[in-house]
């Protein structure tokens, strides 16, 4: 870490917080991301059953984000008001029910409807967890631990891809359902069970944590309160949402997320296309295993990159460089001449996207606190996740219009490169922010005078 905690009480508090919260929240996000992206694997057989074109599939994938975007800010404000324990439990139970209900869609229209409802049910989960972690983690240690939480994104793709492929291939006919329907059914149920667990397991604030000693609770309260009183921040939700910097951060996040969802939704299709391009045919399960490789690499490098960012205290280039790497590599991947080289370059794309994600979320809390943080973080996530609608829909539409996925991936590359340039311009005027925030964190982390 950039600034090790000198106080043994502080070290003990952070260790307990990390082990109690991060693995559990990471498991929740693993299920969350799996349930929103498993439609990419369902597509391999679902499209024929429901009569979906590439454009229709892209629309179905992206419609999730319509409900998600409209309800994101209200949901995060509700979490700030009612507490994470209650609100995250509500979110998970409702999205698990909708995710499982997708097993029974009879037509494309019903698929569209449930994708919108899934977004509404899930709205607020991701920014809510990020907001929740700012109540527990001092800024100097935050990127590394948020990186440990966000590793659920590549892991859900790495482990979920072969899992989804295996269910579709080998559970076909179970309960009288097609394999893709069984997949939706069984992958939605864990969210309901984990939502019930949230009610009993999560603690809203350090002051309520009986699993910390009084000294540890006091250290966390002092440290985080001191950080909340520094810098220029937007305390009002409306002022936060109207801040140009908040909107600019949403634009930066858009480019990174555009790359993430383009890869997540269409990589199974790319691998399935190897049969035509290279005469290399794979089963659905084998496709899942191949898709897992880039995301496993992304998971490992995400953890290492986050640690390096905290250790050095540098953020701008730790975000800009991996975003640029993803932007440069993704458009050229499909011009290569073998499955191995295509997957090697797509692996570099996945590494770039995964490394950029945790470092990005260092920036919003520098601007925001209180209810303003709840609204601002949700707005940034909402603006960024408009890419969740744009990426699959535009990629599908361009693929249908041109007969090739290559032009669509050039658009993905441009979006990520613009994000890399934007974060360098946006953060240049705040180059001293990290140093000032780190000083506050170090001073608050010192043992109280006796």
Residue pairs with C-beta under 8 A, 6 or more apart in sequence:
1 140
1 141
1 144
1 307
1 310
1 311
2 140
2 310
2 311
2 312
2 313
2 438
3 140
3 313
3 438
3 441
3 442
3 445
5 11
5 14
5 141
5 445
6 445
6 446
6 447
7 219
7 445
7 446
7 447
9 213
9 215
9 216
9 219
9 447
10 216
10 219
10 220
10 223
10 445
12 213
12 216
13 212
13 216
13 217
13 219
13 220
14 137
14 138
14 141
16 211
16 212
16 216
17 136
17 137
17 206
17 212
17 220
18 145
18 148
20 211
21 133
21 136
21 202
22 145
22 148
22 149
24 201
24 202
25 129
25 132
25 133
25 149
26 148
26 149
26 151
26 152
27 152
27 194
28 88
28 92
28 125
28 129
28 152
28 194
28 198
29 125
29 126
29 129
29 149
29 150
29 152
29 153
29 156
30 152
30 155
30 156
30 159
30 160
31 92
31 156
31 187
31 190
31 191
31 194
32 92
32 95
32 122
32 125
32 126
32 152
32 156
32 191
33 152
33 153
33 156
33 157
33 160
34 156
34 160
34 164
34 187
35 95
35 96
35 99
35 118
35 122
35 187
35 188
35 191
36 64
36 118
36 122
37 156
37 157
37 160
37 261
37 264
37 265
38 160
38 164
38 183
38 184
38 187
39 46
39 57
39 60
39 61
39 115
39 265
40 61
40 264
40 265
40 266
40 267
40 268
40 269
41 161
41 164
41 165
41 168
41 180
41 183
41 268
41 284
41 288
42 164
42 168
42 180
42 183
42 184
43 52
43 57
43 268
43 269
44 168
44 180
44 268
44 269
44 272
44 284
44 287
45 168
45 178
45 179
45 180
45 284
46 52
46 178
46 180
47 53
47 57
49 178
49 180
50 105
50 107
50 108
50 111
51 108
52 60
52 108
53 396
53 400
54 396
54 397
54 399
54 400
55 393
55 396
55 397
55 400
56 108
56 396
57 392
57 396
58 265
58 392
58 393
58 394
58 395
58 396
58 397
59 112
59 392
59 393
59 396
60 108
60 111
60 112
60 115
61 115
61 261
61 265
61 392
61 393
61 396
62 388
62 389
62 390
62 391
62 392
62 393
63 112
63 115
63 116
63 119
63 389
64 115
64 116
64 118
64 119
64 122
64 388
64 389
65 119
65 385
65 386
65 388
65 389
66 116
66 119
66 389
67 116
67 117
67 118
67 119
67 120
67 121
67 123
68 119
68 120
68 122
68 123
68 382
68 385
68 388
69 119
69 123
69 382
69 385
69 386
69 389
70 120
70 123
71 119
71 120
71 123
71 124
72 123
72 124
72 127
72 378
72 379
72 381
72 382
72 385
73 237
73 241
73 375
73 378
73 379
73 382
74 123
74 124
75 87
75 91
75 123
75 124
75 125
75 128
75 378
76 124
76 127
76 128
76 131
76 374
76 375
76 377
76 378
77 237
77 371
77 374
77 375
77 378
78 87
78 124
79 87
79 88
79 124
79 128
79 131
79 132
79 374
80 131
80 370
80 371
80 374
83 204
84 128
84 129
84 132
84 202
84 204
85 198
85 199
85 202
85 203
85 204
86 199
87 124
87 128
88 125
88 128
88 129
88 132
88 195
88 198
88 202
89 195
89 196
89 198
89 199
89 202
90 195
91 121
91 122
91 123
91 124
91 125
91 128
91 195
92 125
92 191
92 192
92 194
92 195
92 198
93 191
93 192
93 195
93 196
94 121
94 195
95 118
95 121
95 122
95 125
95 188
95 191
96 188
96 189
96 190
96 191
96 192
96 193
96 194
96 195
97 121
97 188
97 192
98 114
98 117
98 118
98 121
98 188
99 118
99 184
99 187
99 188
99 191
100 184
100 185
100 188
100 189
100 192
101 114
101 188
102 111
102 114
102 115
102 118
102 184
102 188
103 177
103 181
103 182
103 183
103 184
103 185
103 188
104 181
105 111
105 114
124 378
126 381
127 374
127 377
127 378
127 380
127 381
128 378
129 149
130 146
130 361
130 364
130 377
130 381
131 373
131 374
131 377
133 142
133 145
133 146
133 149
134 142
134 224
134 365
134 373
135 204
135 205
135 206
135 224
136 206
136 220
136 224
137 145
137 146
137 224
138 220
138 223
138 224
138 227
138 441
138 444
138 445
139 227
139 362
139 365
139 437
139 438
139 440
139 441
140 310
140 313
140 437
140 438
140 441
140 442
141 310
142 310
142 362
142 365
143 306
143 309
143 310
143 315
143 358
143 359
143 361
143 362
144 306
144 307
144 309
144 310
144 358
146 306
146 358
146 361
146 362
147 302
147 303
147 305
147 306
147 307
147 358
147 359
148 303
148 306
149 358
150 302
150 354
150 357
150 358
150 361
151 299
151 302
151 303
151 354
153 260
153 298
153 354
153 357
154 295
154 296
154 298
154 299
154 302
154 350
154 354
155 295
155 296
155 299
157 264
157 291
157 292
157 295
158 292
158 293
158 295
158 296
158 298
158 299
159 292
160 187
161 268
161 287
161 288
161 289
161 291
161 292
161 295
162 285
162 288
162 289
162 291
162 292
163 187
163 288
164 183
164 187
164 288
165 283
165 284
165 285
165 286
165 287
165 288
165 289
166 285
166 288
167 179
167 182
167 183
167 186
167 187
168 179
168 180
168 182
168 183
168 284
169 179
169 283
169 284
169 285
170 179
170 285
171 179
171 182
171 183
171 186
172 178
172 179
172 182
173 179
174 182
175 182
175 185
177 185
179 284
203 209
203 210
203 211
206 212
206 216
206 217
206 220
206 221
206 224
207 217
207 221
209 217
212 220
219 445
222 444
222 448
223 441
223 444
223 445
224 444
225 444
226 440
226 441
226 443
226 444
227 437
227 440
227 441
227 444
228 369
228 370
230 436
230 437
230 440
231 366
231 367
231 433
231 436
231 437
232 367
233 367
233 368
233 369
233 372
234 240
234 243
234 246
234 367
234 368
234 372
234 376
235 369
235 370
235 371
235 372
236 371
236 372
237 371
237 372
237 374
237 375
237 376
238 375
239 372
240 246
240 367
240 368
240 372
240 373
240 375
240 376
240 379
241 375
241 376
241 379
243 367
243 376
245 367
245 426
246 364
246 367
246 368
246 376
246 379
246 380
247 379
247 383
248 422
248 426
249 360
249 363
249 364
249 367
249 380
249 426
250 379
250 380
250 382
250 383
250 384
251 383
251 419
251 422
252 319
252 360
252 384
252 419
252 422
252 423
252 426
253 360
253 380
253 381
253 383
253 384
253 385
253 419
254 383
254 384
254 386
254 387
254 415
254 419
255 323
255 327
255 387
255 415
255 416
255 417
255 418
255 419
255 420
255 422
256 323
256 326
256 353
256 356
256 357
256 360
256 384
256 416
256 419
257 384
257 385
257 387
257 388
257 391
258 387
258 390
258 391
258 412
258 415
258 416
259 326
259 327
259 330
259 349
259 352
259 353
259 391
259 412
259 415
259 416
260 353
260 357
260 387
261 387
261 388
261 391
261 392
262 330
262 391
262 392
262 395
262 408
262 409
262 412
263 294
263 330
263 346
263 349
263 350
263 353
265 391
265 392
265 395
266 392
266 395
266 405
267 291
267 294
267 346
268 287
268 288
268 291
269 405
270 334
270 342
270 346
270 405
271 282
271 287
271 290
271 291
271 339
271 343
272 282
272 287
273 405
274 280
274 281
274 282
274 339
274 342
275 281
275 282
278 338
278 339
280 339
282 290
290 343
293 343
293 347
294 343
294 346
294 347
294 349
294 350
294 351
295 350
295 354
297 347
297 350
297 351
298 347
298 350
298 351
298 353
298 354
298 355
299 354
301 351
301 354
301 355
302 354
302 355
302 357
302 358
305 318
305 322
305 355
305 358
305 359
306 355
306 358
306 359
308 318
309 315
309 318
309 358
309 359
309 362
312 318
313 434
313 435
313 438
314 434
315 359
315 362
315 363
315 427
315 434
316 423
316 424
316 427
316 428
316 431
318 355
318 359
319 356
319 359
319 360
319 363
319 420
319 423
320 420
320 421
320 423
320 424
321 420
322 351
322 352
322 353
322 354
322 355
322 356
322 359
323 352
323 353
323 356
323 416
323 417
323 419
323 420
323 423
324 352
324 416
324 417
324 420
325 348
325 349
325 351
325 352
325 355
326 348
326 349
326 350
326 351
326 352
326 353
326 356
326 413
326 416
327 352
327 412
327 413
327 414
327 415
327 416
327 417
327 419
327 420
328 413
328 417
329 345
329 346
329 348
329 349
329 352
329 413
330 345
330 346
330 349
330 409
330 412
330 413
330 416
331 406
331 409
331 410
331 412
331 413
332 345
333 342
333 345
333 346
333 349
333 409
334 342
334 405
334 406
334 409
335 406
336 342
336 345
352 416
353 416
356 419
360 423
363 423
363 427
364 373
364 376
364 377
364 380
365 373
365 377
366 430
366 433
366 437
367 376
368 376
368 377
387 415
391 412
394 408
394 411
395 405
395 408
395 409
395 411
395 412
396 408
398 405
398 407
398 408
398 411
399 405
399 408
402 408
427 433
